[in-house]
């Protein structure tokens, strides 16, 4: 098949997706906006230029998108995100069209009066919509209204086997945590949605309880300065390190060394950072939201409430879990339900069916 993707080339997840299908022998093209500064792996890149001004600038790239797609004459078009790249794909008018929503595009964007009509327009025009979690299917139906194209719950996942091997190569054996400070990692964007301030408040409680820990906060965002000030006022300087944005391989190394991976988002899709942490043997401590519940269980993960004391207690409970049992349990979950190669292989069949005009059954992919 000739497949035209629209998505952020700067995202490692986009690059893994398009590289997979290129390696399978498909003629893959990626249209992206100003993110061409990454190596390609068997696919052709078409840079549409940096959108300006801001998000509205994507609408100014519709004519260029239409021209490229009509020249390519792809068997199908697949846009990632129901906002920016979804709008480009719908505006270009080339079908069949798959739109994959990732989280905030259907959970948050529709809350904004200016964005809601765009998201509704995109979701109504798609021939197939995919989401990574059940609760997002409900959000899609709520935004678009009426019976439209099918919605497929499809978690494309992470490189589970490779991450498991990396975990084996970096972790020490033993059922209990070695005598050293507890290693905690957060790898979510520094935005209020992800409640990193709640983690800092919980760490302050651990400090008062004389529980030894060290915490690495990976990522960046508009909340960076505020979180740094909170850290300083709480006396956590030296215990918490803000590492900024790191290459994916470095993030994996930090997860592989961690005891716990904390994600406290108030709303989410299915977090790939959480799945990577699970595959790498870190025990997840997660906010109790619909996106996280399918991945949590008493043997390998901890769900926590919305107060700092809840999170602090959750961290203590997670640290007390049997390390080998928890790591093995989480690895089996990820391998069974969130392995990238397995899941994209299945999705290849869905794409072929759509290309042939066959009916796609709504449900899980």
C-alpha angles and dihedrals in degrees: 000000000000104000124189115200126194113200149106109298087196089069115091088210092058091048092050091050097050093040090055093057093041089055088051088062100259122139098246127189126181122202111199139166114243097322102108096122096101129084117261123225111210098321134095121245125214113192112206093188132250111309114243135222094025120277092344087066090075089070088058089059095057096095092051090047091050092049093051095045094048089051092050095044092202123199087233141355123224120193124191114217125023091237121049105011093027089058091049092052095047092045090052089057098215117141159244089046130191118193119195116200116203108189123281091047091070101018100046111012095065088061088069115080093218095048101042096074090050093051091046091049092051096046092048094051098047119102090212131013121199127194130179098228141036096242089058091058088061090049091052092051091048093052100044099035125203128039110309135146116339120272115222119200101219127163106194091193138188137295091276101174095046091048091048090054090049089051092052091051096051107035126084119230121251139100097240132051114267118249100272137095115301110261113224126181131190117188104174127114116275096249130122090249090069095050098219086160088066089056091051091051090052091049089053088057091050089051091053089050090054093242108155114230145146121208129200118198111200122193139042140239146135093299095061098103094043092050091048090054091049089051092051094047091049092054092243096130107129092022096064124048125193105211100178123213113343132188112265093252091056092049088054091052091054092049091049091055095043129099094202136021114203125203117170103169117157092216130012150151116234102307113229088198089061092048092049091050090051092050090049094054101255113137109237122229104195141182112253098250131130093259093059103039097079090057098045129085139154093260100053115011143034128223117205139192130241101269126090091238090054091053094045091051090046091054090051091049091048092050090052095056118108102264099213094044093047095045093048092047093050093045091054091051093051094045092050100044111014110037110136098214094046095046097043089048088058091045090055087068091051090052092050091050091051091048090054092048095247120153115264114216114225115239136064123350 
